[in-house]
Amino acid sequence: MKKDIEIPTVKNVYIAVVKEWNKEFTSHDWNSYIINDQDVPIEMVLVVTKGYDKERKTSLLRHGIGTVKAKSSAKIEMLQEELFGMNNEFAVTFFIENTLYDKKYIFRKNTINENAFQDIPILEQRGVLIT
């Protein structure tokens, strides 16, 4: 029975963490984004986030993003720097047409930092990217 279930592979959907200037609070904030680098929209996007290590874990946060248009992005949440010493997991679920897709993206502890910055597609900013 399990062999009959087809699990589609997620392609060209990424999670990025970027450091951005917040005009309102006059500070730099770390924000996470979902990036749809496909030619079709992804719909009913749900992102569940959590942080964890051997001794502690954060609460689960659920984000109903809705639709992310083709070749665009949507902000997920702001991340506090204290979380960078933990694994940060983003479980993403979405539909393309009538097919359900699911993927976990994990930023391992201490991998979110300015030394790991790279060019982020679609956002046209520099940050940390998980594909």
Backbone as ProteinMPNN parsed JSONL, in Angstrom:
{"seq_chain_A": "MKKDIEIPTVKNVYIAVVKEWNKEFTSHDWNSYIINDQDVPIEMVLVVTKGYDKERKTSLLRHGIGTVKAKSSAKIEMLQEELFGMNNEFAVTFFIENTLYDKKYIFRKNTINENAFQDIPILEQRGVLIT", "coords_chain_A": {"N_chain_A": [[0.814, -1.197, 0.0], [1.912, 1.317, 0.843], [3.792, 1.668, -1.137], [2.281, 2.45, -3.25], [1.645, 5.058, -2.882], [2.256, 8.203, -4.06], [4.657, 10.568, -3.486], [5.086, 13.847, -4.061], [7.933, 15.781, -5.142], [9.258, 18.701, -3.722], [10.121, 21.57, -5.46], [12.035, 24.456, -6.188], [11.02, 26.078, -4.153], [11.743, 27.936, -1.386], [13.181, 28.72, 1.849], [14.127, 31.659, 3.449], [16.24, 33.662, 5.532], [16.602, 36.933, 6.4], [18.349, 39.953, 7.23], [16.937, 42.908, 8.098], [16.313, 46.445, 7.935], [14.344, 48.054, 10.302], [12.255, 50.591, 10.152], [10.348, 51.674, 11.887], [11.064, 50.857, 14.516], [13.664, 51.535, 14.493], [15.849, 49.667, 14.196], [17.754, 46.673, 13.404], [16.151, 43.862, 12.163], [15.675, 40.319, 12.095], [14.159, 38.526, 9.642], [12.027, 35.947, 8.406], [11.277, 34.378, 5.295], [9.121, 32.87, 2.87], [9.843, 31.669, -0.307], [8.714, 31.571, -3.537], [9.894, 30.336, -6.312], [8.871, 29.438, -8.661], [6.985, 28.989, -11.752], [4.33, 28.962, -11.312], [1.609, 29.708, -9.053], [1.697, 28.984, -5.502], [-0.6, 27.537, -3.3], [-2.798, 27.873, -0.431], [-0.859, 27.943, 1.612], [0.796, 26.777, 4.413], [2.78, 27.272, 7.205], [4.656, 25.853, 9.713], [6.487, 26.604, 12.497], [9.34, 26.013, 14.603], [11.736, 25.99, 17.261], [14.576, 24.213, 18.498], [16.767, 22.307, 20.652], [18.996, 20.08, 22.399], [18.356, 20.523, 25.107], [16.166, 22.264, 25.277], [13.099, 23.683, 23.891], [11.077, 25.608, 21.643], [7.785, 27.089, 21.474], [5.33, 25.808, 19.18], [4.647, 27.544, 16.243], [2.1, 28.53, 14.085], [1.535, 29.506, 10.795], [-0.666, 30.802, 8.597], [-0.317, 31.398, 5.391], [-1.569, 31.625, 2.94], [-1.911, 32.31, -0.476], [1.001, 32.283, -2.452], [2.224, 34.075, -4.972], [3.491, 33.262, -8.273], [7.023, 33.444, -8.731], [7.515, 35.098, -6.466], [7.442, 36.245, -2.995], [6.704, 35.744, 0.533], [6.403, 37.099, 3.77], [7.174, 35.32, 6.713], [7.778, 35.241, 9.594], [9.255, 37.183, 12.304], [12.485, 36.644, 13.632], [14.094, 36.131, 16.719], [17.396, 36.875, 17.77], [18.351, 35.219, 19.785], [17.404, 32.725, 19.202], [19.07, 31.639, 17.3], [21.038, 29.982, 18.233], [19.851, 27.573, 18.34], [18.342, 24.771, 16.599], [16.336, 25.657, 13.896], [13.283, 25.002, 12.643], [11.228, 24.849, 9.776], [8.277, 23.79, 8.728], [6.675, 23.244, 5.814], [3.695, 23.338, 4.005], [1.736, 23.047, 1.099], [-0.419, 23.611, -1.778], [-0.28, 22.828, -5.24], [-2.198, 23.292, -7.892], [-4.195, 20.535, -7.666], [-2.557, 19.044, -6.056], [-0.906, 18.05, -3.144], [1.873, 19.305, -1.406], [4.764, 18.916, 0.661], [7.33, 19.866, 2.888], [10.203, 19.907, 4.998], [12.267, 22.389, 6.254], [15.352, 23.03, 7.653], [17.236, 25.12, 9.6], [20.236, 24.64, 10.843], [21.712, 24.847, 14.148], [23.373, 27.866, 14.861], [23.81, 28.489, 12.163], [22.529, 30.595, 11.023], [23.726, 33.503, 10.31], [25.667, 36.456, 9.598], [27.963, 35.789, 8.184], [27.221, 33.702, 6.585], [25.744, 34.755, 4.558], [24.176, 35.048, 1.356], [23.231, 35.787, -2.04], [19.792, 36.221, -2.384], [17.284, 34.698, -4.241], [14.539, 36.259, -5.932], [13.848, 37.935, -3.642], [15.889, 39.76, -3.839], [17.89, 40.496, -2.024], [20.411, 40.033, 0.509], [21.043, 37.142, 2.461], [20.425, 34.233, 4.526], [19.893, 31.119, 3.074], [17.795, 28.308, 2.604], [17.362, 25.468, 0.663]], "CA_chain_A": [[0.0, 0.0, 0.0], [2.757, 2.503, 0.874], [4.482, 1.798, -2.412], [1.338, 3.038, -4.197], [1.481, 6.48, -2.58], [3.253, 9.041, -4.721], [4.956, 11.781, -2.735], [5.753, 14.743, -4.999], [9.114, 16.477, -4.669], [9.166, 20.158, -3.728], [11.198, 22.2, -6.226], [12.001, 25.907, -6.355], [10.389, 26.759, -3.017], [12.828, 28.069, -0.429], [13.02, 29.549, 3.049], [15.281, 32.547, 3.63], [16.26, 34.559, 6.687], [17.342, 38.136, 6.033], [18.439, 41.005, 8.238], [16.355, 44.087, 7.474], [16.171, 47.639, 8.744], [12.985, 48.338, 10.727], [12.161, 52.042, 10.315], [9.504, 52.006, 13.032], [11.792, 50.644, 15.769], [15.052, 51.925, 14.218], [16.737, 48.552, 14.538], [17.82, 45.605, 12.418], [15.376, 42.676, 12.526], [15.85, 39.121, 11.28], [12.848, 38.076, 9.185], [12.021, 34.763, 7.553], [10.41, 34.471, 4.125], [8.968, 31.754, 1.951], [10.094, 32.159, -1.661], [8.202, 30.721, -4.605], [10.662, 30.616, -7.521], [8.25, 28.64, -9.726], [6.173, 29.74, -12.7], [2.926, 28.812, -10.911], [1.419, 30.069, -7.64], [1.457, 27.926, -4.515], [-1.826, 27.942, -2.621], [-3.101, 27.347, 0.905], [0.448, 27.733, 2.224], [0.822, 26.718, 5.872], [4.144, 27.105, 7.702], [4.732, 25.594, 11.151], [7.87, 26.842, 12.897], [9.735, 25.7, 15.976], [13.159, 25.942, 17.541], [14.856, 23.148, 19.462], [18.084, 21.692, 20.816], [18.887, 18.937, 23.325], [17.818, 20.887, 26.42], [14.992, 23.147, 25.268], [12.364, 23.837, 22.642], [10.147, 26.725, 21.633], [6.41, 26.75, 21.118], [5.024, 25.706, 17.757], [3.904, 28.677, 15.689], [1.477, 28.176, 12.813], [1.316, 30.694, 9.975], [-1.449, 30.603, 7.379], [0.184, 32.402, 4.45], [-2.494, 31.767, 1.811], [-1.316, 32.088, -1.793], [2.228, 32.993, -2.816], [2.223, 34.131, -6.431], [4.692, 32.793, -8.97], [8.178, 34.347, -8.695], [7.331, 36.085, -5.398], [7.734, 35.772, -1.645], [5.825, 36.209, 1.6], [7.049, 37.096, 5.08], [6.634, 34.335, 7.648], [7.849, 35.755, 10.958], [10.505, 37.761, 12.763], [13.226, 35.724, 14.496], [14.977, 36.746, 17.699], [18.759, 36.344, 17.65], [18.553, 34.176, 20.789], [17.01, 31.438, 18.614], [20.063, 31.172, 16.338], [21.806, 28.925, 18.878], [19.017, 26.372, 18.293], [17.868, 24.384, 15.274], [15.078, 26.325, 13.568], [12.595, 24.185, 11.645], [10.079, 25.402, 9.071], [7.538, 22.738, 8.026], [5.875, 23.96, 4.827], [2.708, 22.55, 3.28], [1.01, 23.873, 0.138], [-0.998, 22.95, -2.948], [-0.162, 23.311, -6.609], [-3.385, 22.721, -8.485], [-4.831, 19.658, -6.674], [-1.54, 18.185, -5.469], [-0.366, 18.509, -1.869], [3.33, 19.23, -1.25], [5.169, 19.079, 2.052], [8.774, 19.786, 3.049], [10.784, 20.521, 6.192], [13.508, 23.146, 6.064], [15.963, 23.175, 8.977], [18.447, 25.903, 9.779], [20.962, 24.059, 11.98], [22.132, 25.861, 15.113], [24.464, 28.791, 14.513], [24.006, 28.678, 10.721], [21.972, 31.891, 10.652], [24.664, 34.563, 10.685], [26.041, 37.288, 8.451], [29.025, 35.124, 7.413], [26.593, 32.74, 5.676], [24.891, 35.472, 3.615], [24.294, 34.857, -0.078], [22.16, 36.475, -2.757], [18.526, 35.497, -2.266], [16.453, 34.911, -5.435], [13.237, 36.913, -5.799], [13.901, 39.022, -2.663], [16.948, 40.692, -4.231], [18.594, 40.872, -0.805], [21.364, 39.013, 0.965], [20.604, 36.48, 3.671], [20.709, 32.796, 4.619], [18.896, 30.437, 2.267], [17.67, 26.839, 2.642], [16.64, 25.025, -0.538]], "C_chain_A": [[0.86, 1.264, 0.0], [3.446, 2.74, -0.454], [3.592, 2.446, -3.467], [1.146, 4.538, -3.982], [2.613, 7.247, -3.226], [3.435, 10.321, -3.925], [5.717, 12.71, -3.661], [6.936, 15.471, -4.347], [8.908, 17.979, -4.788], [10.382, 20.715, -4.466], [10.953, 23.699, -6.287], [11.124, 26.634, -5.331], [11.423, 26.751, -1.909], [12.372, 28.832, 0.81], [14.299, 30.371, 3.183], [15.106, 33.352, 4.907], [17.155, 35.727, 6.311], [17.31, 39.136, 7.182], [18.015, 42.304, 7.566], [16.254, 45.244, 8.459], [14.691, 47.882, 9.032], [12.904, 49.831, 11.033], [11.404, 52.428, 11.577], [10.271, 51.905, 14.353], [13.268, 51.029, 15.661], [16.051, 50.868, 14.697], [16.775, 47.567, 13.373], [17.053, 44.397, 12.964], [15.726, 41.536, 11.577], [14.463, 38.602, 10.93], [12.994, 36.852, 8.288], [10.968, 34.933, 6.459], [10.287, 33.111, 3.46], [9.077, 32.337, 0.55], [9.578, 31.123, -2.649], [8.904, 31.116, -5.903], [10.159, 29.754, -8.682], [7.451, 29.546, -10.65], [4.68, 29.63, -12.404], [2.789, 29.23, -9.444], [1.334, 28.825, -6.757], [0.331, 28.424, -3.626], [-1.985, 27.244, -1.275], [-1.811, 27.019, 1.667], [0.311, 27.809, 3.742], [2.265, 26.448, 6.286], [4.071, 26.933, 9.213], [6.203, 25.719, 11.538], [8.096, 26.427, 14.345], [11.254, 25.752, 16.06], [13.41, 24.873, 18.58], [16.346, 22.855, 19.524], [17.916, 20.594, 21.854], [18.184, 19.293, 24.628], [16.492, 21.647, 26.39], [14.327, 23.162, 23.899], [11.414, 25.017, 22.777], [8.73, 26.203, 21.39], [6.303, 26.583, 19.609], [4.254, 26.947, 17.34], [3.382, 28.273, 14.325], [1.146, 29.46, 12.06], [0.542, 30.302, 8.723], [-1.095, 31.707, 6.398], [-0.81, 32.641, 3.317], [-1.796, 31.423, 0.511], [-0.048, 32.915, -1.938], [2.321, 32.92, -4.335], [3.529, 33.587, -7.006], [5.764, 33.872, -8.92], [7.992, 35.469, -7.676], [7.637, 35.458, -4.047], [6.697, 36.311, -0.675], [6.576, 36.101, 2.92], [6.362, 36.077, 5.981], [6.599, 34.924, 9.054], [9.19, 36.423, 11.216], [11.164, 36.751, 13.708], [14.102, 36.525, 15.459], [16.348, 36.082, 17.606], [19.04, 35.238, 18.659], [18.218, 32.789, 20.249], [18.073, 30.856, 17.693], [20.967, 30.098, 16.917], [21.038, 27.618, 18.953], [18.797, 26.0, 16.83], [16.529, 25.075, 15.052], [14.436, 25.605, 12.391], [11.373, 24.905, 11.096], [9.437, 24.256, 8.302], [6.522, 23.429, 7.124], [4.968, 22.983, 4.101], [1.965, 23.482, 2.333], [0.449, 23.003, -0.979], [-0.528, 23.638, -4.217], [-1.224, 22.55, -7.375], [-4.037, 21.81, -7.435], [-3.848, 18.725, -5.997], [-0.968, 18.826, -4.219], [1.136, 18.277, -1.826], [3.675, 19.525, 0.195], [6.686, 18.955, 2.132], [9.184, 20.47, 4.349], [12.111, 21.166, 5.821], [14.092, 23.384, 7.454], [17.233, 24.011, 8.871], [19.128, 25.332, 11.021], [21.479, 25.169, 12.875], [23.386, 26.58, 14.635], [24.733, 28.922, 13.019], [23.369, 29.978, 10.222], [22.915, 32.952, 11.199], [25.108, 35.292, 9.418], [27.157, 36.672, 7.615], [28.456, 34.147, 6.387], [25.706, 33.423, 4.625], [25.229, 35.11, 2.17], [23.177, 35.647, -0.748], [20.91, 35.607, -2.718], [17.696, 35.764, -3.525], [15.105, 35.515, -5.045], [13.304, 38.107, -4.842], [14.881, 40.122, -3.06], [17.606, 41.329, -3.013], [19.627, 39.792, -0.519], [20.849, 38.445, 2.273], [21.032, 35.015, 3.646], [19.555, 32.06, 3.955], [18.955, 28.94, 2.483], [16.836, 26.43, 1.434], [16.056, 23.64, -0.34]], "O_chain_A": [[0.579, 2.193, -0.757], [3.66, 3.885, -0.853], [4.094, 2.942, -4.476], [0.545, 5.211, -4.82], [3.787, 6.977, -2.972], [2.482, 11.072, -3.714], [6.859, 12.425, -4.021], [6.926, 15.738, -3.145], [8.446, 18.475, -5.815], [11.523, 20.38, -4.147], [9.817, 24.154, -6.42], [10.557, 27.686, -5.627], [11.927, 25.694, -1.53], [11.332, 29.49, 0.818], [15.406, 29.85, 3.048], [13.991, 33.681, 5.312], [18.317, 35.543, 5.949], [16.381, 39.161, 7.988], [18.635, 42.751, 6.601], [16.126, 45.039, 9.666], [13.876, 47.913, 8.11], [13.421, 50.288, 12.053], [11.766, 53.388, 12.257], [10.14, 52.776, 15.213], [14.029, 50.871, 16.615], [16.958, 51.143, 15.484], [15.938, 47.62, 12.472], [17.283, 43.968, 14.094], [16.034, 41.759, 10.406], [13.678, 38.275, 11.82], [13.948, 36.733, 7.519], [9.92, 35.543, 6.667], [11.218, 32.305, 3.48], [8.48, 33.371, 0.25], [9.957, 29.953, -2.601], [8.549, 32.119, -6.521], [10.926, 29.388, -9.572], [7.263, 30.728, -10.365], [3.857, 30.146, -13.16], [3.745, 29.119, -8.677], [0.945, 27.751, -7.215], [0.306, 29.593, -3.241], [-1.401, 26.191, -1.016], [-1.691, 25.96, 2.283], [-0.221, 28.779, 4.283], [2.899, 25.518, 5.788], [3.494, 27.766, 9.912], [7.06, 25.031, 10.983], [7.196, 26.478, 15.184], [11.957, 25.58, 15.065], [12.569, 24.637, 19.449], [17.087, 23.117, 18.577], [16.786, 20.214, 22.16], [17.487, 18.454, 25.2], [15.773, 21.666, 27.388], [14.895, 22.724, 22.899], [11.001, 25.379, 23.879], [8.525, 25.017, 21.134], [7.093, 27.15, 18.855], [3.309, 27.352, 18.017], [4.124, 27.739, 13.501], [0.552, 30.384, 12.617], [1.045, 29.552, 7.886], [-1.535, 32.844, 6.565], [-0.883, 33.75, 2.788], [-1.164, 30.374, 0.398], [-0.02, 34.096, -1.592], [2.476, 31.843, -4.91], [4.535, 33.472, -6.305], [5.47, 35.06, -9.049], [8.267, 36.634, -7.963], [8.036, 34.297, -3.96], [5.919, 37.207, -1.003], [7.296, 35.131, 3.159], [5.136, 35.98, 6.012], [5.528, 35.088, 9.639], [10.139, 36.256, 10.451], [10.483, 36.086, 14.487], [14.768, 37.479, 15.059], [16.448, 34.875, 17.389], [19.898, 34.392, 18.407], [18.697, 31.786, 20.778], [17.988, 29.681, 17.334], [21.606, 29.367, 16.16], [21.509, 26.655, 19.558], [19.035, 26.808, 15.932], [15.678, 25.072, 15.942], [14.974, 25.598, 11.283], [10.589, 25.491, 11.842], [10.003, 23.793, 7.312], [5.618, 24.113, 7.604], [5.411, 21.931, 3.639], [1.602, 24.593, 2.72], [0.792, 21.828, -1.111], [-0.395, 24.86, -4.269], [-1.166, 21.327, -7.496], [-4.405, 22.312, -6.373], [-4.253, 17.716, -5.42], [-0.591, 19.998, -4.227], [1.618, 17.196, -2.163], [2.979, 20.281, 0.873], [7.271, 18.058, 1.525], [8.596, 21.475, 4.751], [12.958, 20.561, 5.163], [13.398, 23.887, 8.338], [18.172, 23.662, 8.156], [18.64, 25.523, 12.135], [21.666, 26.3, 12.425], [24.313, 25.982, 14.089], [25.791, 29.423, 12.636], [23.65, 30.409, 9.103], [22.905, 33.261, 12.391], [24.937, 34.789, 8.308], [27.285, 37.006, 6.437], [29.137, 33.801, 5.422], [24.995, 32.745, 3.884], [26.387, 34.896, 1.812], [22.267, 36.124, -0.069], [20.965, 34.407, -2.986], [17.427, 36.921, -3.851], [14.609, 35.29, -3.942], [12.855, 39.195, -5.202], [14.721, 41.276, -2.664], [17.847, 42.535, -2.975], [19.704, 38.778, -1.213], [20.287, 39.168, 3.096], [21.884, 34.614, 2.854], [18.388, 32.335, 4.232], [20.039, 28.36, 2.54], [15.751, 26.964, 1.202], [15.415, 23.106, -1.245]]}, "name": "protein", "num_of_chains": 1, "seq": "MKKDIEIPTVKNVYIAVVKEWNKEFTSHDWNSYIINDQDVPIEMVLVVTKGYDKERKTSLLRHGIGTVKAKSSAKIEMLQEELFGMNNEFAVTFFIENTLYDKKYIFRKNTINENAFQDIPILEQRGVLIT"}
